[in-house]
């Protein structure tokens, strides 16, 4: 059985990704700060016959994150897929004119540094085995300047750049890296249902070629699903 580690797992998209990959034979290792919420997700997945386990860690704490990944390896061995989709950080969306050093650093810490720390935990084994996948989920401000997302645009555009460089470096070595930018306000029962986004992610992963996609396909700031 393969293992997917989901960094930033929650009851929305993270759960849907766990369900989608679980339906294709994966077990899910769930990482986020809140142990109680993670345990609820584990129980919900168990009802669906999907093996999952909680590995609580604060993304801002390198030691906690490293320990969580080590626990996953101790329990499951090789991590086949890393999916990175944490919350935006400690601050709400902030226009560029109101972004302070502290707000910018927080977004960068949660998204870029958190991503680098997570990748460091899986990449050596992937390189050794010459297989694996690293998936980064962001918002549309990673691709386009969106005035109200001043703080997140700084961080997410950096994260996308990191993802694209990883793709170029690692594709020849058998490791698939991809980025999916979501241009929608995620809501169950709508055109931006998290299950639909998880479907799009799995299709991108299963194809194993495209480095990047958007949800909905071809979305721009003018067509965001609010």
C-alpha positions as CSV (number, residue, x, y, z in Angstrom):
1,X,0.0,0.0,0.0
2,X,1.3,3.5,-0.9
3,X,1.3,6.4,1.5
4,X,0.3,10.0,0.9
5,X,1.4,12.6,3.5
6,X,-0.9,15.6,3.6
7,X,0.6,18.7,5.2
8,X,-2.1,21.1,6.4
9,X,-4.8,18.4,6.5
10,X,-8.3,19.7,7.4
11,X,-12.0,18.9,7.0
12,X,-12.1,20.5,3.5
13,X,-9.6,19.9,0.7
14,X,-7.2,17.9,2.8
15,X,-10.0,15.4,3.7
16,X,-11.1,15.2,0.1
17,X,-7.6,14.5,-1.1
18,X,-7.2,11.8,1.4
19,X,-10.5,10.3,0.3
20,X,-9.6,10.4,-3.4
21,X,-6.1,8.9,-3.0
22,X,-7.5,6.5,-0.5
23,X,-10.0,5.2,-3.0
24,X,-7.0,4.4,-5.2
25,X,-5.2,2.3,-2.7
26,X,-3.3,4.9,-0.6
27,X,-3.2,5.2,3.2
28,X,-3.2,8.8,4.4
29,X,-0.8,10.4,6.9
30,X,-2.4,13.6,8.1
31,X,-0.3,16.5,9.4
32,X,-1.6,19.7,11.1
33,X,-1.5,21.4,14.4
34,X,-4.8,20.3,15.9
35,X,-4.7,16.7,17.1
36,X,-8.4,16.5,17.9
37,X,-9.4,17.6,14.4
38,X,-7.0,15.2,12.8
39,X,-8.5,12.3,14.9
40,X,-11.9,13.3,13.6
41,X,-10.6,13.0,10.0
42,X,-9.1,9.6,10.7
43,X,-12.4,8.4,12.0
44,X,-14.3,9.7,9.0
45,X,-11.8,8.1,6.7
46,X,-12.1,4.8,8.6
47,X,-15.8,4.7,7.9
48,X,-15.0,4.8,4.2
49,X,-12.5,1.9,4.6
50,X,-9.5,4.2,4.2
51,X,-6.5,3.7,6.5
52,X,-5.3,7.0,8.0
53,X,-3.4,8.2,11.0
54,X,-2.8,11.6,12.7
55,X,0.6,13.1,13.1
56,X,0.1,16.5,14.9
57,X,2.8,19.1,14.2
58,X,3.0,22.9,14.0
59,X,4.4,23.8,10.6
60,X,6.2,26.8,12.1
61,X,8.1,24.4,14.4
62,X,10.9,22.6,12.6
63,X,11.5,20.1,15.3
64,X,7.8,19.1,15.5
65,X,7.5,18.8,11.7
66,X,10.6,16.7,11.5
67,X,9.4,14.4,14.3
68,X,6.0,14.0,12.6
69,X,7.6,12.9,9.3
70,X,9.9,10.5,11.2
71,X,6.8,9.0,12.9
72,X,5.2,8.5,9.5
73,X,8.4,6.7,8.2
74,X,8.6,4.6,11.3
75,X,5.0,3.5,10.9
76,X,4.7,3.3,7.1
77,X,8.1,3.4,5.6
78,X,8.4,5.2,2.3
79,X,6.3,8.2,1.6
80,X,5.1,7.9,-2.0
81,X,3.4,11.3,-2.2
82,X,3.7,14.6,-0.4
83,X,0.8,17.0,-0.7
84,X,1.4,20.5,0.7
85,X,-1.7,22.6,1.3
86,X,-1.5,24.4,4.7
87,X,-3.6,27.3,5.8
88,X,-2.6,30.7,4.7
89,X,-0.9,31.6,8.0
90,X,-1.6,33.7,11.0
91,X,-3.0,36.7,9.1
92,X,-6.0,37.2,6.9
93,X,-5.7,38.3,3.2
94,X,-4.0,41.7,3.3
95,X,-3.7,44.3,0.5
96,X,-0.2,45.1,-0.5
97,X,-0.5,48.7,0.9
98,X,-1.2,47.2,4.4
99,X,1.4,44.4,4.3
100,X,4.0,44.9,7.1
101,X,7.3,43.0,7.5
102,X,5.7,40.8,10.1
103,X,2.8,39.9,8.0
104,X,5.0,39.1,5.0
105,X,7.4,37.0,7.0
106,X,4.5,35.0,8.5
107,X,3.2,34.1,5.1
108,X,6.6,33.3,3.8
109,X,7.3,31.1,6.9
110,X,4.1,29.1,6.6
111,X,4.2,28.6,2.8
112,X,7.8,28.7,1.5
113,X,9.8,27.6,4.6
114,X,7.1,25.1,5.5
115,X,7.3,23.6,2.0
116,X,11.1,23.4,2.0
117,X,11.1,21.8,5.4
118,X,8.5,19.2,4.3
119,X,10.3,18.4,1.0
120,X,13.6,17.9,3.0
121,X,11.8,15.1,4.9
122,X,10.9,13.1,1.8
123,X,13.3,14.0,-1.0
124,X,16.3,11.9,0.0
125,X,14.3,8.7,0.0
126,X,12.6,9.6,-3.3
127,X,16.0,10.3,-4.9
128,X,17.3,7.0,-3.6
129,X,14.3,5.1,-5.0
130,X,14.0,7.3,-8.1
131,X,10.3,7.6,-7.6
132,X,7.7,9.6,-5.8
133,X,5.6,12.7,-6.2
134,X,5.5,16.2,-4.5
135,X,2.3,18.2,-4.9
136,X,1.9,21.8,-4.0
137,X,-1.6,23.4,-3.7
138,X,-1.9,27.2,-3.7
139,X,-4.3,30.0,-4.7
140,X,-4.5,32.0,-7.8
141,X,-2.3,34.8,-6.4
142,X,0.6,32.5,-7.0
143,X,0.0,33.2,-10.8
144,X,-1.6,36.6,-10.9
145,X,-1.4,39.8,-8.7
146,X,-4.7,40.0,-6.8
147,X,-4.9,43.2,-4.8
148,X,-6.6,41.8,-1.7
149,X,-4.1,38.9,-1.5
150,X,-1.0,41.1,-1.1
151,X,0.6,39.0,1.7
152,X,-0.3,35.6,0.2
153,X,0.8,36.6,-3.3
154,X,4.3,37.3,-2.1
155,X,4.6,33.9,-0.5
156,X,2.6,31.8,-3.0
157,X,4.4,33.1,-6.0
158,X,7.7,32.2,-4.3
159,X,6.3,28.7,-3.5
160,X,5.3,28.3,-7.2
161,X,8.7,29.3,-8.3
162,X,10.2,26.7,-5.9
163,X,7.8,24.0,-7.2
164,X,8.6,24.7,-10.9
165,X,12.3,24.6,-10.2
166,X,11.9,21.3,-8.4
167,X,9.9,19.9,-11.3
168,X,12.7,20.8,-13.7
169,X,15.4,19.3,-11.5
170,X,13.6,16.1,-10.4
171,X,11.6,15.0,-13.5
172,X,14.7,13.5,-15.1
173,X,15.2,11.5,-11.9
174,X,11.8,9.9,-11.9
175,X,10.2,12.2,-9.3
176,X,7.0,14.0,-10.3
177,X,6.5,17.6,-8.9
178,X,3.4,19.6,-9.7
179,X,1.5,22.7,-8.7
180,X,-2.2,23.3,-8.7
181,X,-3.6,26.9,-8.3
182,X,-7.1,27.1,-7.0
183,X,-9.1,30.1,-8.3
184,X,-12.3,29.4,-6.2
185,X,-13.8,29.8,-2.8
186,X,-14.0,26.2,-1.8
187,X,-17.5,25.2,-0.7
188,X,-19.1,21.8,-0.6
189,X,-22.0,21.3,-3.0
190,X,-20.8,24.0,-5.4
191,X,-18.7,24.0,-8.6
192,X,-15.8,24.4,-6.2
193,X,-16.6,21.4,-4.0
194,X,-13.4,20.1,-2.5
195,X,-14.1,16.6,-3.9
196,X,-14.0,18.1,-7.4
197,X,-10.7,19.7,-6.7
198,X,-9.3,16.4,-5.3
199,X,-10.5,14.8,-8.5
200,X,-8.5,17.4,-10.5
201,X,-5.5,16.8,-8.4
202,X,-5.6,13.0,-8.7
203,X,-6.0,13.3,-12.5
204,X,-2.9,15.6,-12.7
205,X,-1.0,13.2,-10.5
206,X,-2.1,10.1,-12.4
207,X,-1.0,11.8,-15.7
208,X,2.4,12.3,-14.2
209,X,3.5,14.8,-16.9
210,X,2.0,18.3,-16.5
211,X,3.9,20.5,-14.0
212,X,1.0,22.8,-13.4
213,X,-2.7,23.2,-13.5
214,X,-5.5,25.5,-12.3
215,X,-8.9,24.8,-10.9
216,X,-11.2,25.5,-12.6
217,X,-9.1,24.9,-15.7
218,X,-8.2,28.2,-17.3
219,X,-9.4,30.3,-14.4
220,X,-8.2,34.0,-14.2
221,X,-8.7,36.7,-11.6
222,X,-11.7,37.8,-13.7
223,X,-13.4,34.4,-13.5
224,X,-12.6,33.4,-9.9
225,X,-15.5,31.4,-8.3
226,X,-16.3,33.4,-5.2
